[in-house]
Amino acid sequence: NLGLQGGGGFSPRKFRSMLLGVEKKRKQEE
């Protein structure tokens, strides 16, 4: 599961900010 639980080099914080950025882009496109 991409190491989301263990955080193996991939911080949940970075993942969360990525999701937020994607949502912002979607809202702007509409």
PyMOL commands that set and color helices and strands:
alter all, ss='L'
color gray80, all
select helices_A, chain A and resi 12-29
alter helices_A, ss='H'
color red, helices_A
deselect
rebuild
show_as cartoon
